[in-house]
Amino acid sequence: MAQSKGETFLTYAWSLGLYGWGIAVAGLGLGAVVDFPPEPLVLNGLAAMGASYILLAVGVALSLSSPLPKDTFGDSVPFRLRLGWAVMALCPRPSRFIRAALVTGAALGCLYPFHSPPSGATAGAAALVISGIFMGRPKPDLSTSVMDLFFLLGAAAAGIRAFGLAGSGVSAEAWQGFGVFAALTLLIAQRTRELCAAKWTQLAPGVRPPPALDLSRYEVSAEAVVPAERAALPPGVEEQLVDSGSFRVDAAKMLDKLRGFQLADPSDFVCAWLRSAAASEAKAISLTTGVRSLTISFDGVPFSASELSQPYQVLVDGEGPNARRGRHFAYGLLGLYRLRPLGVTVTSRGPDGTAVMRAGSAAPPDAEGAPDGTVVTVVWPAWASWWRPWTVARRARSRFGMGPATLSVNGEPLERLLSGEGRRSQEEPRLRWAARQALILASLRLYVLGTLIETLEGTDAYELDGSLGLDDAELNISQTSVVRGAVLEKAVKRIKARLGV
């Protein structure tokens, strides 16, 4: 297998661990290292489990053996690669639910009897639980994270505990040890599949991985639902192309290519979507939180199915009248992706029908019963209940203002134009401001499409104190500051002229 310079301790430890544990478990199953062999069924199961570890190690080597093909779906793919990919396909798919179930089973098996578990078993169970909750996808360079170390240490401690139990002459304890081994085997197989998928992107950048190693968290699907009675065509137009069909996009690959297009704080995804709504000419935006969900709905120009089917494409070559709102929507998806939701759904209903998008494991939205306008719903797993939707809603409250649209959060309308004592204010098309002259404590808050981007202090605040909303201002790549240029300078000059500065 070809090795890259980015190979680290994690990959070495994993490779050695698979072979080592396979030989050790197989030896235990064959009764070579136990003084009081347990039941024959347990021995046979352990021997088969040890063989599966060794098979998994061979599968890793075969699935990434060089030379890797440029077309993984062609007829020229070597048999050794197909065999390795087949082994990877047998591993559990990456899923927080599956990982949580396996971690819980292994931890309970290590701790029983609960009144007096060994200290090593307690430490191993704790490490497994912590890593199972917080461990995410492997890093692109396969560098070892704290959670990876926790997982390795927890798996080692739990494995030692399982050895002691499985080697017992007591039948109940032997089966308990077998259960811990089974959970650990599935956990390690799941993580191995994730590591191989990450390694593929390192060894074969730009090459489409085989299905077994294509583990994108999101597969976005979008389609257009055309109404039975279509709107009348414009005068002089005989035919009009409409969006139809279904599409899919691999968000994980796009994320690898667009790592520079990231929000500094992923919670700001909600601000990006508020800007997208404002750029869609929305007049009213509503944000509603559930136990583990967040819903944003707004009116204005609806999204088309083609926009929803390729949401990240606009970051690469986006042009056209709706490109700006598409970029803000894509930035929001990129930020949301880092917060690990279960799924996202979008319905966008207009005169020509309803465009529908579904990402992750979210339930399919009701396209026929979708309301007019756009509705975006995010669902998080149970472990993020309450606090994540609540913190995102709080973020929206704190950043909203000086925009073209109104916003209500859980039915509570927020103040749109922020003035203040002693400040003059004015609202013009695509420009809103409330300010006064301040030579010493100057502070100017800059809003774009209704969300706070940055606060200028001192001399950078143009001798103004107040708030300025610029719908036409552009943002830097991290969406954290307004690009200095003619739009900002012209607005400041207009404000100073009105204030007599």
C-alpha positions as a printed Julia matrix, in Angstrom:
501×3 Matrix{Float64}:
   0.0     0.0     0.0
   1.34    3.4    -0.93
   2.29    5.5     2.1
   2.15    9.29    2.09
   4.26   11.73    4.08
   1.18   12.53    6.14
   1.17    9.05    7.69
   1.05    9.45   11.48
   0.92    7.54   14.71
  -2.8     6.9    14.27
  -2.43    4.87   11.08
   0.54    2.9    12.43
  -1.28    2.1    15.66
  -4.37    1.06   13.75
  -2.51   -1.25   11.41
  -0.6    -2.95   14.22
  -3.7    -3.1    16.38
  -5.77   -4.93   13.79
  -3.19   -7.66   13.28
  -2.27   -7.85   16.97
  -5.8    -8.02   18.26
  -6.75  -10.48   15.55
  -4.0   -12.9    16.55
  -4.69  -12.43   20.26
  -8.46  -12.92   19.99
  -8.05  -15.87   17.64
  -5.59  -17.41   20.09
  -8.05  -16.93   22.92
 -10.77  -18.53   20.88
  -8.6   -21.53   20.11
  -8.09  -22.03   23.84
  -4.32  -21.61   23.67
  -4.06  -19.0    26.4
  -6.8   -19.99   28.83
  -6.52  -22.36   31.75
 -10.24  -22.95   32.05
 -11.77  -22.85   28.56
 -15.37  -21.65   28.52
 -18.18  -23.08   26.45
 -17.32  -24.32   22.94
 -19.72  -21.81   21.34
 -17.84  -18.94   22.96
 -14.51  -20.36   21.78
 -15.79  -20.72   18.23
 -17.18  -17.18   18.27
 -13.9   -15.74   19.55
 -11.9   -17.64   16.93
 -14.17  -16.3    14.19
 -13.89  -12.79   15.63
 -10.11  -12.98   15.62
 -10.23  -14.07   12.0
 -12.43  -11.07   11.2
  -9.8    -8.7    12.64
  -7.17  -10.24   10.39
  -9.56  -10.1     7.41
 -10.18   -6.43    8.17
  -6.44   -5.72    8.22
  -6.06   -7.5     4.86
  -9.03   -5.53    3.53
  -7.35   -2.26    4.49
  -4.2    -3.23    2.63
  -6.07   -4.41   -0.45
  -8.53   -1.51   -0.65
  -5.73    1.09   -0.73
  -3.06   -0.89   -2.6
  -1.36    1.0    -5.37
  -1.69    1.82   -8.14
  -5.12    3.26   -7.44
  -7.36    3.59  -10.51
  -8.49    6.91  -11.95
 -11.94    5.46  -12.6
 -13.2     3.33   -9.72
 -16.28    2.26  -11.7
 -14.48    1.06  -14.81
 -13.78   -2.48  -15.91
 -10.03   -2.08  -15.41
 -10.19   -2.04  -11.6
  -7.96   -4.87  -10.3
  -9.55   -7.75   -8.42
  -7.48   -7.05   -5.3
  -9.06   -3.6    -5.01
 -12.56   -4.93   -5.53
 -11.93   -7.54   -2.83
 -10.64   -4.92   -0.4
 -13.62   -2.67   -1.09
 -15.95   -5.61   -0.51
 -14.42   -6.08    2.95
 -14.86   -2.38    3.7
 -18.5    -2.58    2.64
 -19.08   -5.21    5.36
 -18.06   -2.71    8.05
 -20.79   -0.67    9.75
 -21.39    2.67    8.06
 -20.41    5.78   10.02
 -23.37    6.74   12.18
 -23.57    8.4    15.58
 -26.54    6.21   16.47
 -24.7     2.98   15.64
 -21.56    4.19   17.44
 -23.55    5.22   20.5
 -25.3     1.83   20.68
 -22.02   -0.08   20.38
 -20.23    2.16   22.87
 -23.07    1.76   25.36
 -23.02   -2.03   25.01
 -19.24   -2.24   25.43
 -19.25    0.12   28.43
 -22.02   -1.76   30.23
 -20.25   -5.05   29.56
 -17.04   -3.68   31.04
 -18.7    -2.27   34.17
 -20.89   -5.23   35.14
 -21.19   -6.05   38.05
 -21.8    -2.36   38.62
 -21.11   -2.39   42.36
 -17.44   -3.37   41.98
 -16.02   -2.92   38.45
 -12.2    -2.93   38.13
 -10.62    0.52   37.87
  -9.16   -0.29   34.45
 -12.58   -1.32   33.16
 -14.1     1.9    34.53
 -11.45    4.02   32.83
 -11.9     2.14   29.56
 -15.68    2.49   29.67
 -15.4     6.23   30.38
 -12.94    6.75   27.51
 -15.19    4.83   25.13
 -18.27    6.83   26.11
 -16.48   10.19   25.79
 -14.95    9.33   22.43
 -18.2     7.84   21.18
 -20.03   11.09   21.89
 -17.46   13.57   20.6
 -15.34   11.71   18.04
 -16.0    12.99   14.53
 -14.74   12.23   11.06
 -10.97   11.66   10.7
  -8.97   14.75    9.85
  -7.89   15.08    6.2
  -4.23   14.49    7.1
  -5.15   11.61    9.47
  -3.45   13.42   12.36
  -4.3    11.99   15.75
  -6.87   13.98   17.71
  -7.54   13.82   21.45
 -10.73   11.86   20.79
  -8.82    9.33   18.65
  -6.43    8.75   21.55
  -9.35    8.38   23.95
 -10.9     5.83   21.63
  -7.68    3.83   21.29
  -7.04    3.84   25.04
 -10.66    2.99   25.8
 -10.71    0.16   23.28
  -7.46   -1.25   24.71
  -8.73   -1.11   28.3
 -12.09   -2.62   27.32
 -10.3    -5.33   25.33
  -8.17   -6.29   28.32
 -11.33   -6.48   30.44
 -12.96   -8.65   27.76
  -9.93  -10.98   27.76
 -10.31  -11.53   31.47
 -14.01  -12.22   31.22
 -13.86  -14.44   28.13
 -11.11  -16.55   29.66
 -13.19  -17.26   32.73
 -14.53  -20.71   33.43
 -17.86  -19.15   34.4
 -20.21  -19.37   31.45
 -22.03  -16.07   32.14
 -18.75  -14.15   32.39
 -17.41  -15.79   29.23
 -20.47  -14.69   27.26
 -20.17  -11.21   28.8
 -16.58  -10.98   27.55
 -17.69  -12.21   24.14
 -20.3    -9.45   24.03
 -17.69   -6.78   24.83
 -15.43   -8.2    22.11
 -18.29   -8.15   19.59
 -19.1    -4.49   20.32
 -15.42   -3.52   20.09
 -15.03   -5.41   16.82
 -17.9    -3.51   15.21
 -16.64   -0.18   16.61
 -13.15   -0.74   15.27
 -14.51   -1.9    11.91
 -16.62    1.25   11.66
 -13.66    3.51   12.46
 -11.42    1.58   10.08
 -13.84    2.24    7.25
 -13.78    5.97    8.09
  -9.98    6.02    8.18
  -9.7     4.24    4.84
 -12.14    6.73    3.31
 -10.05    9.65    4.61
  -6.87    7.94    3.41
  -8.37    7.55   -0.06
  -8.81   11.32   -0.42
  -5.16   11.71    0.56
  -3.8     9.07   -1.82
  -6.16    9.8    -4.73
  -7.26   13.43   -4.57
  -9.97   14.25   -7.07
 -10.7    10.58   -7.86
 -14.21    9.43   -7.06
 -13.97    6.84   -4.28
 -15.72    3.47   -4.51
 -19.12    3.23   -2.78
 -17.61    1.47    0.25
 -15.27    4.42    0.87
 -17.65    7.19   -0.18
 -18.81    8.21    3.27
 -20.08   11.74    2.76
 -22.27   12.79    5.63
 -24.58   14.61    3.24
 -26.03   13.44    0.01
 -28.19   16.32   -1.06
 -31.15   15.46   -3.21
 -33.37   18.04   -4.84
 -36.3    17.92   -7.15
 -38.94   20.21   -8.56
 -42.63   19.5    -8.08
 -44.49   21.17  -10.96
 -48.05   22.38  -10.3
 -50.93   20.97  -12.29
 -51.8    24.4   -13.64
 -48.8    26.41  -14.71
 -48.61   30.18  -14.67
 -49.14   31.99  -17.97
 -46.02   32.52  -20.05
 -44.74   36.04  -20.68
 -45.96   37.71  -23.91
 -44.04   36.48  -26.94
 -42.7    33.35  -25.16
 -43.93   30.06  -26.62
 -41.96   27.63  -24.45
 -40.21   27.85  -21.13
 -37.74   25.41  -19.54
 -38.57   24.41  -15.96
 -36.53   22.51  -13.37
 -37.33   18.83  -13.06
 -35.79   15.54  -12.1
 -33.56   14.74   -9.14
 -29.94   15.5    -8.36
 -27.29   14.53   -5.81
 -24.11   16.26   -4.67
 -21.32   14.95   -2.46
 -20.88   17.64    0.17
 -17.83   16.04    1.77
 -15.81   16.34   -1.45
 -16.93   19.91   -1.92
 -15.91   20.67    1.65
 -12.42   19.37    0.95
 -12.16   21.69   -2.05
 -13.72   24.66   -0.29
 -11.95   24.57    3.07
 -11.13   28.27    2.64
 -14.83   29.14    2.33
 -15.63   28.67    6.01
 -17.33   30.81    8.6
 -15.08   31.67   11.53
 -17.86   30.54   13.89
 -20.05   27.71   12.54
 -22.99   29.02   14.6
 -23.04   31.96   12.19
 -24.66   29.65    9.63
 -27.97   31.12   10.8
 -26.7    34.64   10.01
 -25.67   33.51    6.52
 -29.17   32.14    5.97
 -30.73   35.37    7.23
 -28.64   37.21    4.63
 -29.71   34.7     2.01
 -33.35   35.37    2.88
 -32.81   39.14    2.67
 -31.03   38.75   -0.67
 -34.09   36.78   -1.85
 -36.09   40.0    -1.37
 -37.88   38.58    1.66
 -40.03   40.98    3.65
 -40.68   38.73    6.65
 -38.44   36.02    8.16
 -39.52   33.63   10.91
 -37.23   31.49   13.07
 -38.73   28.75   15.22
 -36.93   26.35   17.55
 -38.04   22.87   18.55
 -36.65   20.35   21.01
 -33.87   19.44   18.57
 -34.79   21.38   15.45
 -34.59   24.84   13.96
 -36.86   26.15   11.2
 -36.36   29.31    9.13
 -39.13   30.4     6.79
 -39.32   33.46    4.57
 -41.05   34.86    1.51
 -39.41   36.44   -1.52
 -37.94   34.86   -4.64
 -38.06   31.03   -4.26
 -35.1    28.74   -4.89
 -35.08   26.59   -8.0
 -34.35   22.86   -7.97
 -31.08   23.45   -9.81
 -29.95   25.89   -7.11
 -30.74   23.42   -4.33
 -29.24   20.42   -6.13
 -25.79   22.06   -6.44
 -25.71   24.48   -3.48
 -21.91   24.8    -3.37
 -21.35   25.34   -7.06
 -22.11   29.04   -6.71
 -18.98   29.43   -4.56
 -16.86   28.3    -7.49
 -18.4    29.92  -10.54
 -21.59   31.61   -9.39
 -23.03   34.31  -11.62
 -26.47   35.65  -12.28
 -29.14   37.58  -10.39
 -29.51   34.98   -7.62
 -25.82   34.19   -7.17
 -25.44   36.38   -4.09
 -28.23   34.75   -2.12
 -26.92   31.37   -3.27
 -23.47   32.15   -1.85
 -24.92   33.06    1.54
 -26.99   29.87    1.52
 -23.9    27.81    0.66
 -21.84   29.48    3.41
 -24.62   28.6     5.83
 -24.54   24.94    4.77
 -20.76   24.81    5.2
 -21.04   26.24    8.72
 -23.94   23.96    9.61
 -22.02   20.91    8.38
 -19.45   21.52   11.14
 -22.2    21.43   13.79
 -23.08   17.85   12.76
 -26.87   17.9    12.35
 -28.8    14.78   11.51
 -30.22   16.39    8.41
 -31.58   19.42    6.6
 -34.69   19.86    4.47
 -35.71   22.75    2.23
 -38.99   23.43    0.47
 -39.23   26.49   -1.76
 -42.65   27.05   -3.31
 -43.35   29.56   -6.08
 -45.63   30.04   -9.07
 -43.78   27.37  -11.08
 -43.87   24.67   -8.42
 -41.97   23.53   -5.36
 -38.24   22.77   -5.21
 -37.39   20.27   -2.49
 -34.01   19.43   -0.94
 -33.2    16.75    1.6
 -29.78   16.24    3.17
 -28.63   13.63    5.67
 -31.15   11.47    7.53
 -33.88   14.08    7.86
 -37.43   12.95    7.1
 -38.6    13.84    3.58
 -40.55   17.12    3.53
 -44.12   17.32    2.3
 -43.74   18.93   -1.11
 -47.47   18.99   -1.86
 -48.39   20.61    1.44
 -45.45   23.04    1.55
 -46.44   26.66    2.23
 -45.62   29.49   -0.12
 -42.06   30.77    0.2
 -39.0    28.96    1.48
 -38.84   26.78    4.6
 -35.49   25.43    5.86
 -35.51   22.91    8.72
 -32.46   21.57   10.56
 -32.65   18.54   12.86
 -29.92   17.63   15.37
 -29.41   14.32   17.18
 -30.85   13.78   20.65
 -27.57   14.63   22.4
 -27.88   18.2    21.06
 -31.49   18.65   22.22
 -32.45   22.08   23.48
 -29.02   23.67   23.81
 -28.04   23.73   20.12
 -31.28   25.17   18.69
 -31.41   27.57   21.62
 -27.85   28.84   21.13
 -28.4    29.28   17.4
 -31.59   31.27   18.02
 -29.73   33.43   20.54
 -27.07   34.06   17.9
 -29.74   35.25   15.47
 -31.21   37.58   18.08
 -27.85   39.16   18.9
 -26.76   39.7    15.28
 -29.99   40.83   13.64
 -30.74   44.43   12.72
 -30.63   47.2    10.1
 -31.95   44.92    7.37
 -34.65   45.07    4.7
 -36.77   42.31    6.3
 -38.43   41.78    9.66
 -37.47   38.82   11.87
 -39.46   37.03   14.54
 -37.96   34.37   16.81
 -40.49   31.93   18.24
 -43.22   34.45   17.48
 -41.42   37.38   19.11
 -40.7    40.2    16.62
 -37.24   41.77   16.89
 -36.38   45.41   16.41
 -35.29   45.89   12.82
 -33.9    49.47   12.86
 -31.52   50.16   15.74
 -31.36   53.87   16.46
 -30.45   55.08   19.95
 -30.47   58.26   21.98
 -29.24   61.33   20.15
 -28.72   59.55   16.85
 -30.23   60.65   13.57
 -31.55   57.88   11.36
 -32.65   57.37    7.81
 -33.77   54.44    5.66
 -33.16   54.39    1.93
 -33.3    51.61   -0.66
 -30.54   49.13    0.29
 -29.15   51.55    2.92
 -30.14   52.16    6.55
 -28.29   54.09    9.22
 -28.64   55.61   12.68
 -25.59   57.61   13.77
 -24.15   60.7    15.38
 -20.75   62.38   15.33
 -18.29   61.01   17.91
 -14.7    62.25   17.92
 -13.52   60.26   20.97
 -15.66   57.16   21.56
 -16.44   56.42   17.93
 -18.03   53.03   17.28
 -19.76   52.02   14.07
 -21.55   48.68   13.77
 -21.69   47.42   10.19
 -24.64   45.28    9.09
 -25.03   43.54    5.74
 -28.46   42.27    4.65
 -29.71   42.45    8.22
 -26.9    40.81   10.23
 -24.05   42.36   12.22
 -20.7    41.69   10.54
 -18.19   43.77   12.52
 -17.82   46.78   14.8
 -15.36   49.52   13.91
 -13.74   51.35   16.81
 -11.8    54.6    17.17
 -10.35   56.08   14.0
 -11.61   53.13   11.95
 -15.19   54.18   12.76
 -15.0    57.28   10.53
 -15.74   59.56   13.54
 -19.25   58.09   13.78
 -21.17   56.39   16.56
 -24.1    54.21   15.56
 -25.2    51.5    13.13
 -24.97   51.22    9.36
 -26.82   48.69    7.21
 -25.41   48.12    3.72
 -27.23   45.62    1.54
 -24.75   46.0    -1.34
 -21.55   45.57    0.68
 -19.38   42.52    0.01
 -17.82   40.35    2.74
 -14.4    38.78    3.03
 -13.98   35.04    2.51
 -14.56   34.2     6.2
 -17.63   36.45    6.33
 -16.18   38.35    9.31
 -15.63   41.83    7.85
 -16.94   44.18    5.2
 -14.71   44.68    2.19
 -13.47   48.27    2.19
 -14.38   49.98   -1.04
 -16.63   52.4    -2.85
 -19.88   51.09   -1.33
 -18.77   51.74    2.24
 -17.0    55.01    1.49
 -20.0    56.39   -0.38
 -22.36   55.48    2.47
 -20.11   57.1     5.08
 -19.87   60.29    3.01
 -23.67   60.41    2.71
 -24.11   59.99    6.47
 -21.53   62.66    7.3
 -23.18   65.05    4.87
 -26.55   64.55    6.57
 -24.99   65.04   10.01
 -23.11   68.12    8.88
 -19.72   66.62    9.75
